[in-house]
Amino acid sequence: MDRGLLFFIICILVFKFSIGQNTNEIDSLERMIIVNPDDELQVDLLLQLSSEYGIDDFQKSLDYAHNAIELSTRRNDIKGQILSNIHIAKIYQKKGGIKEAFDYVIEARNLAKEKNYTNEYAQAIYLMANIYVEIGEYEKTAELCFEALKIFEELQEKQGICDVLGMIGGNYYMQGELDEAEKYLQQSIDLSKSINYKKGLGKGLTNISAVYNMRDETEKAIEYLYVGCRLFQETGEKVREGVAYCNIALYYLKLNEVDSAFKYTNLSMQLNELEPSNRNMVLTHIVRARSFLQIEDTAMFLSNMKHALEIADENGLKSLSYNAASNLLDFYSSIEDYDMAFHYGRLQYALKDSLDRNRSLSRLSQLQMLYQIEKEEQERKLNEQRKEFISGIIILTLIIGLILLVFIVFRYRVNAHLSKLKNEKLENELYAQQKDLAANVMSLMKKNEMLSEINEKLIKIRKELKSEDAKKKIANIAFEIENNTQDKSWEEFEIRFKQVHTDFYTKLMDLYPGLTSNEIRLCAFLKLNLTTKEISSITGQSPRSLEVARYRLRKKLNISSSSTNLTTLINNI
């Protein structure tokens, strides 16, 4: 059997096996979604399914991702919503839908920032940087990359750091700053090695190989690509591996090592059969065609270059069509086949004109999109500032209110303390006055007792006297002593009593306006909790007459029940 045919059959069988494996994996994921009730796991499974379909079935990939958003929104899974939006943005980015990619990644970024999901916020702005670099906005790319890098470093998220360092290096490469590009790419490679991050390491190695190629260090570039290819084999990234083989072939062609160039274009084409990539297929045919031209096999050159042009035209890859047409123009011009040269020259001109027109329209569209994004960003920042201002006013109001509350409480406590001190002072003064009043009452009682004794002695002396005149004088003295004692004692007592109980008489007369002066005097004595005997010693009245007076007072005060205490009633006034 012909070796070429055998090789072709093997490739087809391997390709079908690969497709079968992919279909089985999709079926397995779909079954897991049906049987698994865990909403959080279902969101992850939906995103995995979306990734499995990739850009080969754009609509299905998008549908599963939208289902993930709906599910995470329904269960209020903020993280799920953010990751689903990031995933959809990546789908649109791969498909070339830059505006849609921006819409979803900005939604993810805003939600992550609002809900304080720091890691997911960094992922979102890293993807934004990825999109900006595609449209040549290098300054914005750098700004977002360094912001993401700072967050990943704070979180010690090393894979994220690797990816961002690689992106910064790539950004410098696109601007022709090769030293800076090498520095950041090497940092990404070193860190990827230290954490065994194979995908990040593979990307870093292939990117830094481009830097060395630009410096004409082609052999070093090839060494890095070799290692990158092995890593892509381990991680199953066949498209990246195929692109790397194509680049190795191109670098060998640059070194005039045609056999090696053929070897790696063959490997690239084999991988492209397993996992098709139209862009890589066109590039491989162009490199293969130039390799044939190097060995002056013009037939194979034309076959491969025309095939590359055909695939590029069918898939709308105008820049690659232009590249293939230019190669064909140069070839036909070199062999002086001016009819064919004119044909491909006209095609090249039409493609260039179309590319320039599309580039202008694309740039205009990008500028409009960037203007709209910038406008929305300004509006978002204004809204945030407005919210922060309102929050600041609310916080300031709360602080002022708190200060006022503290001041009021402090003042209340100070006033309460002063009032307490004032009351204590008044109580002390009242206590002193009561003590003084009690002392005065005791003094009056002793004085009256002494005067009563004197009076009794005078009465005894009077009885013993024989002279009527002397008896009369002694009787007058005794009478004066008795009358003056009662009047002066009461006056002195009343002055002291009013100092202590200032409004007692007023309240008493308001309640019982019909009381006589003697009844008022008795009430004052009872207010001081004086017994009948003590009142008798002050007033000179007999206990019996005082009991009668108490009885009459009870009637005037409408005390009918024997259980009601007269002294208690008066003390409550």
C-alpha positions as CSV (number, residue, x, y, z in Angstrom):
1,M,0.0,0.0,0.0
2,D,1.2,3.5,-0.8
3,R,2.8,5.2,2.3
4,G,1.0,8.5,1.7
5,L,-2.4,6.8,1.5
6,L,-1.7,4.8,4.6
7,F,-0.7,8.0,6.4
8,F,-3.9,9.7,5.3
9,I,-6.1,6.8,6.5
10,I,-4.3,6.8,9.9
11,C,-4.9,10.5,10.2
12,I,-8.6,10.1,9.4
13,L,-9.0,7.3,12.0
14,V,-7.2,9.4,14.7
15,F,-9.4,12.4,13.9
16,K,-12.6,10.3,14.2
17,F,-11.4,8.8,17.4
18,S,-10.7,12.3,18.8
19,I,-14.2,13.5,17.7
20,G,-15.7,10.5,19.4
21,Q,-13.9,11.2,22.6
22,N,-15.0,14.8,22.5
23,T,-18.7,13.7,21.9
24,N,-18.5,11.2,24.8
25,E,-17.2,13.9,27.1
26,I,-20.0,16.3,26.1
27,D,-22.6,13.5,26.7
28,S,-21.1,12.8,30.1
29,L,-21.3,16.4,31.1
30,E,-24.9,16.7,29.9
31,R,-25.9,13.6,32.0
32,M,-24.2,15.0,35.0
33,I,-26.3,18.2,34.7
34,I,-29.5,16.2,34.5
35,V,-28.8,14.0,37.6
36,N,-27.0,16.6,39.8
37,P,-29.4,18.8,41.8
38,D,-26.6,21.0,43.1
39,D,-27.1,24.5,41.5
40,E,-23.6,25.6,42.1
41,L,-22.1,22.5,40.4
42,Q,-24.6,22.8,37.6
43,V,-23.3,26.3,36.8
44,D,-19.7,24.9,36.6
45,L,-20.9,22.0,34.4
46,L,-22.7,24.4,32.0
47,L,-19.6,26.5,31.6
48,Q,-17.6,23.3,31.0
49,L,-20.0,22.2,28.3
50,S,-19.8,25.7,26.8
51,S,-16.0,25.3,26.7
52,E,-16.3,21.9,25.0
53,Y,-18.3,23.3,22.1
54,G,-15.9,26.2,21.8
55,I,-16.1,28.3,18.6
56,D,-16.8,25.2,16.5
57,D,-20.5,25.4,17.6
58,F,-20.6,29.1,18.6
59,Q,-24.4,29.2,19.3
60,K,-24.4,26.1,21.5
61,S,-21.4,27.3,23.4
62,L,-23.2,30.7,23.9
63,D,-26.5,29.0,24.9
64,Y,-24.9,26.9,27.7
65,A,-23.1,30.0,29.0
66,H,-26.4,32.0,29.0
67,N,-28.0,29.1,30.9
68,A,-25.2,29.4,33.5
69,I,-26.0,33.1,33.9
70,E,-29.7,32.5,34.3
71,L,-29.2,29.7,36.9
72,S,-26.6,31.7,38.9
73,T,-28.9,34.8,38.8
74,R,-31.9,32.8,39.9
75,R,-30.0,31.4,42.9
76,N,-28.3,34.7,43.6
77,D,-24.9,33.2,43.0
78,I,-22.8,36.4,42.5
79,K,-19.6,34.5,41.8
80,G,-21.4,32.3,39.2
81,Q,-22.8,35.4,37.5
82,I,-19.4,37.0,37.3
83,L,-17.6,33.9,35.9
84,S,-20.4,33.3,33.4
85,N,-20.1,36.9,32.1
86,I,-16.3,36.5,31.8
87,H,-16.9,33.2,29.9
88,I,-19.3,34.7,27.4
89,A,-16.9,37.6,26.9
90,K,-14.1,35.1,26.0
91,I,-16.5,33.3,23.5
92,Y,-17.2,36.6,21.7
93,Q,-13.5,37.6,21.8
94,K,-12.5,34.3,20.1
95,K,-15.2,34.9,17.5
96,G,-14.1,38.5,16.9
97,G,-17.1,40.1,18.5
98,I,-15.1,42.8,20.3
99,K,-18.0,45.0,21.2
100,E,-20.0,42.1,22.7
101,A,-16.9,40.8,24.5
102,F,-16.5,44.3,26.1
103,D,-20.2,44.4,27.1
104,Y,-20.0,41.2,29.1
105,V,-16.6,41.6,30.6
106,I,-17.5,45.1,31.8
107,E,-20.7,43.7,33.4
108,A,-18.5,41.1,35.1
109,R,-16.0,43.7,36.3
110,N,-18.7,46.1,37.7
111,L,-20.5,43.3,39.5
112,A,-17.2,42.0,41.0
113,K,-16.2,45.4,42.2
114,E,-19.7,46.2,43.6
115,K,-19.9,42.9,45.5
116,N,-16.2,42.9,46.5
117,Y,-15.1,39.7,44.6
118,T,-11.5,40.7,44.3
119,N,-10.1,37.7,42.5
120,E,-12.9,37.7,39.9
121,Y,-12.5,41.5,39.5
122,A,-8.8,40.9,38.6
123,Q,-9.8,38.1,36.2
124,A,-12.2,40.5,34.5
125,I,-9.8,43.4,34.0
126,Y,-7.1,40.9,32.8
127,L,-9.5,39.8,30.1
128,M,-10.3,43.5,29.3
129,A,-6.5,44.0,28.8
130,N,-6.5,41.0,26.5
131,I,-9.2,42.6,24.4
132,Y,-7.5,46.0,24.4
133,V,-4.2,44.6,23.1
134,E,-6.1,43.0,20.2
135,I,-7.2,46.5,19.0
136,G,-3.9,48.1,19.6
137,E,-4.8,50.1,22.7
138,Y,-1.4,49.4,24.4
139,E,-1.5,52.1,27.0
140,K,-4.9,50.9,28.3
141,T,-3.7,47.3,28.2
142,A,-0.7,48.2,30.4
143,E,-2.9,50.2,32.8
144,L,-5.3,47.2,33.3
145,C,-2.5,44.6,33.4
146,F,-0.6,46.4,36.2
147,E,-3.8,46.9,38.2
148,A,-4.6,43.1,37.8
149,L,-1.0,42.2,38.7
150,K,-1.2,44.2,42.0
151,I,-4.4,42.4,43.0
152,F,-3.1,38.9,42.1
153,E,0.1,39.7,44.1
154,E,-1.9,40.8,47.1
155,L,-4.0,37.6,46.9
156,Q,-0.9,35.5,46.2
157,E,-2.7,34.1,43.1
158,K,0.4,32.8,41.3
159,Q,-1.3,31.5,38.1
160,G,-2.9,34.9,37.7
161,I,0.5,36.6,38.2
162,C,2.0,34.3,35.5
163,D,-0.8,35.2,33.0
164,V,-0.5,38.9,33.6
165,L,3.3,39.0,33.4
166,G,3.0,37.2,30.1
167,M,0.4,39.7,28.9
168,I,2.6,42.7,29.9
169,G,5.5,41.1,28.0
170,G,3.3,40.5,25.0
171,N,2.2,44.2,25.2
172,Y,5.7,45.4,25.1
173,Y,6.6,43.1,22.2
174,M,3.7,44.6,20.2
175,Q,5.2,48.0,20.7
176,G,8.7,46.9,19.7
177,E,10.2,47.2,23.2
178,L,12.0,43.9,23.2
179,D,14.1,44.3,26.3
180,E,11.0,45.0,28.5
181,A,9.1,42.2,26.7
182,E,11.9,39.7,27.5
183,K,12.1,40.9,31.2
184,Y,8.4,40.3,31.9
185,L,8.1,37.1,29.8
186,Q,11.1,35.6,31.6
187,Q,9.5,36.5,35.0
188,S,6.3,34.7,33.8
189,I,8.3,31.6,32.7
190,D,10.3,31.4,36.0
191,L,7.2,31.7,38.1
192,S,5.3,29.1,35.9
193,K,8.2,26.7,36.4
194,S,8.2,27.2,40.2
195,I,4.5,26.3,40.5
196,N,4.4,23.7,37.6
197,Y,1.9,25.8,35.7
198,K,2.3,24.1,32.3
199,K,-0.2,26.2,30.3
200,G,1.4,29.4,31.4
201,L,4.9,28.1,30.8
202,G,4.0,27.0,27.3
203,K,2.5,30.4,26.4
204,G,5.5,32.2,27.9
205,L,8.0,30.1,26.0
206,T,6.3,30.5,22.6
207,N,6.0,34.3,23.2
208,I,9.6,34.8,24.3
209,S,10.7,32.8,21.2
210,A,9.2,35.6,19.1
211,V,11.3,38.1,20.9
212,Y,14.5,36.1,20.2
213,N,13.4,35.7,16.5
214,M,13.0,39.5,16.2
215,R,16.6,39.9,17.5
216,D,17.8,37.3,14.9
217,E,18.6,34.8,17.7
218,T,16.7,32.2,15.7
219,E,18.4,29.1,17.1
220,K,17.5,30.2,20.7
221,A,13.9,30.9,19.5
222,I,13.7,27.4,18.2
223,E,15.0,25.9,21.5
224,Y,12.2,27.7,23.4
225,L,9.6,26.6,20.9
226,Y,10.7,22.9,21.3
227,V,10.0,23.1,25.0
228,G,6.7,24.9,24.4
229,C,5.6,22.1,22.0
230,R,6.3,19.4,24.6
231,L,4.2,21.3,27.2
232,F,1.3,21.7,24.7
233,Q,1.4,18.0,24.1
234,E,1.2,17.3,27.9
235,T,-1.7,19.8,28.3
236,G,-3.5,18.6,25.1
237,E,-3.5,22.1,23.5
238,K,-3.3,20.8,19.9
239,V,-4.0,24.1,18.2
240,R,-1.2,25.9,20.1
241,E,1.1,22.9,19.4
242,G,0.4,23.1,15.7
243,V,1.0,26.9,15.6
244,A,4.3,26.3,17.4
245,Y,5.4,23.7,14.9
246,C,4.5,26.1,12.1
247,N,6.7,28.8,13.7
248,I,9.6,26.3,14.1
249,A,9.3,25.5,10.4
250,L,9.4,29.2,9.6
251,Y,12.5,29.8,11.8
252,Y,14.3,26.8,10.1
253,L,13.4,28.2,6.7
254,K,15.0,31.5,7.9
255,L,18.2,29.5,8.7
256,N,18.0,27.8,5.2
257,E,17.4,24.4,6.9
258,V,14.7,23.2,4.4
259,D,14.5,19.6,5.6
260,S,13.8,20.7,9.1
261,A,11.2,23.2,7.8
262,F,9.4,20.4,5.9
263,K,9.5,18.1,9.0
264,Y,7.7,20.7,11.2
265,T,5.2,21.8,8.5
266,N,4.3,18.1,8.3
267,L,3.8,17.9,12.1
268,S,1.7,21.1,12.0
269,M,-0.5,19.7,9.2
270,Q,-1.0,16.4,11.1
271,L,-2.2,18.3,14.2
272,N,-4.4,20.5,12.1
273,E,-6.2,17.3,10.8
274,L,-6.9,16.3,14.5
275,E,-8.1,19.8,15.6
276,P,-8.7,22.0,12.5
277,S,-7.6,25.7,12.5
278,N,-8.1,27.4,9.2
279,R,-5.6,30.2,10.0
280,N,-2.9,27.7,11.0
281,M,-3.6,25.6,8.0
282,V,-3.1,28.6,5.7
283,L,0.1,29.6,7.4
284,T,1.5,26.1,7.3
285,H,0.8,25.9,3.5
286,I,2.5,29.3,3.0
287,V,5.6,28.2,4.9
288,R,5.6,24.8,3.1
289,A,5.3,26.6,-0.3
290,R,8.2,28.8,0.5
291,S,10.2,25.7,1.6
292,F,9.5,24.1,-1.9
293,L,10.6,27.4,-3.5
294,Q,13.8,27.2,-1.6
295,I,14.6,23.9,-3.2
296,E,13.3,25.2,-6.6
297,D,10.3,22.9,-6.7
298,T,8.1,25.4,-8.4
299,A,5.2,23.0,-9.0
300,M,4.9,22.2,-5.3
301,F,5.4,25.8,-4.5
302,L,2.5,26.9,-6.7
303,S,0.3,24.0,-5.5
304,N,0.8,24.8,-1.8
305,M,0.6,28.6,-2.2
306,K,-2.6,28.4,-4.3
307,H,-4.1,26.0,-1.9
308,A,-3.3,28.5,0.9
309,L,-4.9,31.3,-1.1
310,E,-8.0,29.1,-1.7
311,I,-8.5,28.2,2.0
312,A,-7.9,31.8,3.0
313,D,-10.5,33.1,0.5
314,E,-13.1,30.5,1.6
315,N,-12.7,31.5,5.3
316,G,-12.5,35.2,4.8
317,L,-8.9,35.4,6.0
318,K,-8.1,38.5,3.9
319,S,-4.7,39.3,5.4
320,L,-3.5,35.7,4.7
321,S,-5.0,35.9,1.2
322,Y,-3.0,39.1,0.6
323,N,0.1,37.3,1.9
324,A,-0.4,34.4,-0.5
325,A,-1.2,36.6,-3.4
326,S,1.9,38.7,-2.8
327,N,4.1,35.5,-2.8
328,L,2.5,34.4,-6.1
329,L,2.9,37.9,-7.6
330,D,6.6,37.9,-6.7
331,F,7.1,34.4,-8.1
332,Y,5.4,35.1,-11.5
333,S,7.3,38.4,-11.7
334,S,10.6,36.6,-11.1
335,I,9.9,34.2,-14.0
336,E,8.5,37.0,-16.2
337,D,5.1,35.5,-16.6
338,Y,3.5,38.9,-16.8
339,D,-0.1,37.7,-17.4
340,M,-0.2,35.7,-14.2
341,A,1.8,38.4,-12.4
342,F,-0.8,41.0,-13.5
343,H,-3.6,38.6,-12.3
344,Y,-2.2,38.3,-8.9
345,G,-1.1,41.9,-8.8
346,R,-4.6,43.0,-9.4
347,L,-5.8,40.5,-6.8
348,Q,-3.2,41.8,-4.3
349,Y,-4.3,45.4,-5.0
350,A,-8.0,44.5,-4.5
351,L,-7.1,42.7,-1.3
352,K,-5.0,45.5,0.0
353,D,-7.7,48.0,-0.9
354,S,-10.3,45.8,0.9
355,L,-7.9,45.4,3.9
356,D,-7.3,49.1,4.1
357,R,-11.0,49.9,3.8
358,N,-11.8,47.3,6.4
359,R,-9.0,48.5,8.6
360,S,-10.3,52.0,8.4
361,L,-13.9,50.9,9.0
362,S,-12.7,48.6,11.8
363,R,-10.7,51.4,13.4
364,L,-13.6,53.8,13.1
365,S,-15.8,51.1,14.7
366,Q,-13.2,50.6,17.4
367,L,-13.0,54.3,18.1
368,Q,-16.8,54.5,18.3
369,M,-16.8,51.5,20.6
370,L,-14.0,52.9,22.7
371,Y,-15.8,56.3,22.9
372,Q,-19.0,54.5,24.0
373,I,-17.1,52.4,26.6
374,E,-15.2,55.5,27.8
375,K,-18.5,57.4,28.1
376,E,-20.2,54.5,30.0
377,E,-17.1,54.3,32.2
378,Q,-17.3,58.0,33.0
379,E,-21.0,57.6,33.8
380,R,-20.2,54.6,36.0
381,K,-17.5,56.6,37.8
382,L,-19.8,59.6,38.2
383,N,-22.5,57.3,39.7
384,E,-19.9,55.8,42.0
385,Q,-18.8,59.3,43.0
386,R,-22.4,60.3,43.5
387,K,-23.0,57.2,45.7
388,E,-19.8,57.8,47.6
389,F,-20.8,61.5,48.1
390,I,-24.3,60.4,49.3
391,S,-22.7,57.8,51.5
392,G,-20.3,60.4,52.8
393,I,-23.1,62.8,53.6
394,I,-25.0,60.0,55.4
395,I,-21.9,59.0,57.3
396,L,-21.1,62.6,58.2
397,T,-24.7,63.1,59.3
398,L,-24.5,59.9,61.4
399,I,-21.2,61.1,62.9
400,I,-22.6,64.6,63.7
401,G,-25.8,62.9,65.1
402,L,-23.6,60.6,67.2
403,I,-21.5,63.6,68.5
404,L,-24.8,65.4,69.3
405,L,-26.1,62.4,71.0
406,V,-22.9,62.0,73.0
407,F,-23.0,65.7,73.9
408,I,-26.7,65.4,74.9
409,V,-26.0,62.3,77.0
410,F,-22.9,64.0,78.5
411,R,-24.8,67.2,79.2
412,Y,-27.7,65.2,80.7
413,R,-25.2,63.3,82.9
414,V,-23.5,66.5,83.9
415,N,-26.9,68.1,84.7
416,A,-28.0,65.0,86.5
417,H,-24.8,65.1,88.5
418,L,-25.3,68.8,89.3
419,S,-28.9,68.1,90.1
420,K,-27.8,65.3,92.4
421,L,-25.3,67.5,94.1
422,K,-27.9,70.2,94.4
423,N,-30.4,67.7,95.8
424,E,-27.8,66.3,98.2
425,K,-27.0,69.9,99.3
426,L,-30.7,70.6,99.8
427,E,-31.1,67.3,101.6
428,N,-28.1,68.1,103.8
429,E,-29.5,71.5,104.4
430,L,-33.0,70.1,105.1
431,Y,-31.4,67.4,107.4
432,A,-29.5,70.2,109.2
433,Q,-32.7,72.2,109.5
434,Q,-34.6,69.2,110.7
435,K,-31.8,68.4,113.2
436,D,-31.9,72.1,114.3
437,L,-35.7,72.0,114.5
438,A,-35.5,68.8,116.6
439,A,-32.9,70.4,118.8
440,N,-35.1,73.4,119.2
441,V,-38.1,71.2,120.0
442,M,-36.0,69.4,122.7
443,S,-34.8,72.8,124.0
444,L,-38.4,74.1,124.2
445,M,-39.5,70.9,125.9
446,K,-36.8,71.2,128.5
447,K,-37.4,74.9,129.0
448,N,-41.1,74.4,129.3
449,E,-40.5,71.5,131.7
450,M,-38.3,73.8,133.8
451,L,-40.8,76.6,133.7
452,S,-43.5,74.3,134.6
453,E,-41.6,73.1,137.6
454,I,-40.9,76.7,138.6
455,N,-44.6,77.5,138.2
456,E,-45.5,74.5,140.4
457,K,-43.1,75.6,143.0
458,L,-44.5,79.2,142.9
459,I,-48.0,77.7,143.4
460,K,-46.8,75.7,146.4
461,I,-45.1,78.8,147.8
462,R,-48.3,80.8,147.3
463,K,-50.2,78.2,149.3
464,E,-47.8,78.6,152.2
465,L,-47.9,82.4,152.2
466,K,-50.3,84.1,154.7
467,S,-50.3,87.6,153.1
468,E,-53.0,88.0,150.5
469,D,-51.0,90.6,148.7
470,A,-48.0,88.3,148.4
471,K,-50.3,85.4,147.2
472,K,-51.7,87.7,144.6
473,K,-48.3,88.7,143.3
474,I,-47.1,85.1,143.2
475,A,-50.3,84.2,141.2
476,N,-49.7,86.9,138.7
477,I,-46.0,85.8,138.2
478,A,-47.1,82.2,137.6
479,F,-49.8,83.3,135.1
480,E,-47.3,85.5,133.1
481,I,-44.8,82.7,133.1
482,E,-47.4,80.3,131.7
483,N,-48.8,82.6,129.0
484,N,-45.4,84.0,127.8
485,T,-44.0,80.5,127.7
486,Q,-46.7,79.3,125.3
487,D,-46.6,82.3,123.0
488,K,-42.8,82.6,122.7
489,S,-42.4,78.8,122.4
490,W,-44.9,78.7,119.6
491,E,-43.4,81.6,117.7
492,E,-39.9,80.2,117.9
493,F,-41.2,76.8,116.9
494,E,-43.2,78.1,113.9
495,I,-40.2,80.0,112.6
496,R,-38.0,76.9,112.6
497,F,-40.9,74.7,111.2
498,K,-41.5,77.0,108.2
499,Q,-37.8,76.9,107.3
500,V,-37.9,73.1,107.1
501,H,-41.5,72.6,105.7
502,T,-41.9,75.7,103.6
503,D,-45.2,74.8,101.8
504,F,-46.8,72.6,104.5
505,Y,-49.3,75.2,105.8
506,T,-50.3,76.2,102.2
507,K,-51.0,72.6,101.2
508,L,-52.8,71.9,104.4
509,M,-55.1,74.9,104.1
510,D,-55.8,74.1,100.4
511,L,-56.9,70.6,101.4
512,Y,-58.7,71.6,104.6
513,P,-59.5,75.3,104.7
514,G,-61.8,75.0,107.8
515,L,-59.0,74.3,110.3
516,T,-58.5,76.5,113.3
517,S,-55.1,77.9,114.4
518,N,-54.9,75.4,117.3
519,E,-55.6,72.5,114.9
520,I,-53.0,73.8,112.4
521,R,-50.6,74.0,115.3
522,L,-51.4,70.4,116.3
523,C,-50.9,69.3,112.6
524,A,-47.4,70.9,112.7
525,F,-46.5,68.9,115.8
526,L,-47.8,65.7,114.3
527,K,-45.8,66.4,111.1
528,L,-42.7,66.1,113.3
529,N,-44.0,62.8,114.6
530,L,-44.2,64.2,118.2
531,T,-46.1,62.1,120.7
532,T,-48.9,63.5,122.8
533,K,-46.6,63.7,125.8
534,E,-44.0,65.7,123.8
535,I,-46.7,68.0,122.5
536,S,-48.0,68.5,126.0
537,S,-44.5,69.4,127.3
538,I,-44.2,72.1,124.6
539,T,-47.7,73.6,124.7
540,G,-48.5,73.0,128.4
541,Q,-51.8,71.3,127.6
542,S,-52.8,68.2,129.4
543,P,-52.5,64.8,127.5
544,R,-56.3,64.4,127.9
545,S,-57.1,67.7,126.3
546,L,-54.6,66.8,123.5
547,E,-56.4,63.5,122.9
548,V,-59.7,65.3,122.6
549,A,-58.1,67.8,120.1
550,R,-56.7,64.8,118.1
551,Y,-60.2,63.3,117.9
552,R,-61.7,66.5,116.7
553,L,-59.0,66.9,114.1
554,R,-59.6,63.4,112.7
555,K,-63.3,64.3,112.2
556,K,-62.3,67.6,110.4
557,L,-59.9,65.6,108.2
558,N,-62.7,63.2,107.4
559,I,-60.9,60.2,108.9
560,S,-63.7,57.8,109.7
561,S,-61.7,54.5,109.7
562,S,-59.8,53.6,112.8
563,S,-57.2,51.9,110.5
564,T,-56.1,55.3,109.1
565,N,-53.3,56.8,111.1
566,L,-53.6,60.5,111.7
567,T,-49.8,61.1,111.7
568,T,-49.3,59.1,108.5
569,L,-52.0,61.2,106.7
570,I,-50.4,64.5,107.8
571,N,-46.9,63.3,106.8
572,N,-48.2,62.6,103.3
573,I,-49.2,66.2,102.8
